[in-house]
Amino acid sequence: MLSHHPTAVALGLLAFAACTGPATHIHNPDGHRVFVDGLETTKTELPFRYYGTSRWDATPADKEGDPDWLLLPASQPLELPPPASLWIFPLDLPLELAHRAFFGREDANATIRLPATPADMLIEPEVRPPDLSHFTARALQARLTR
């Protein structure tokens, strides 16, 4: 029985602590389109995929169906360092289990904030000629005379 062996119970708890890897939490308060490693996601928490560097990219959310030209797209790396160095094999697993048991899971966090478009890069949302109504009336008249 496991209950008679405290060492077995402790090892079982340590093994359970390492069953899941760290998650990635994405905070996107403005609802922008977010891509993690090239895949679009609307989730606020991504499960563990791998240790190392991944990347989030974001494009501005549309305003009333039109692109929001006041913000620029952005991109940023997400670092997820391994809990123990690979060169200490076979001690890496016990060290990882002990680290996870004492310090918990170290999740990665990303807050999506897009920079404002500089004034010199802004475009006019709609440019209309001053005599557009006159031009439209002439075009309509030409169409009717055909």
HELIX and SHEET records of a PDB file:
HELIX    1   1 LEU A    2  HIS A    4  5                                   3    
HELIX    2   2 PRO A    6  ALA A   17  1                                  12    
HELIX    3   3 LEU A   86  ILE A   88  5                                   3    
HELIX    4   4 ASP A   92  PHE A  103  1                                  12    
HELIX    5   5 ALA A  119  MET A  121  5                                   3    
HELIX    6   6 LEU A  132  LEU A  144  1                                  13    
SHEET    1   A 3 GLU A  45  LEU A  46  0                                        
SHEET    2   A 3 THR A  24  HIS A  27 -1                                        
SHEET    3   A 3 ALA A 108  THR A 111  1                                        
SHEET    1   B 4 LEU A  39  THR A  41  0                                        
SHEET    2   B 4 ARG A  33  VAL A  36 -1                                        
SHEET    3   B 4 GLY A  52  THR A  59 -1                                        
SHEET    4   B 4 ALA A  74  LEU A  80 -1                                        
END                                                                             
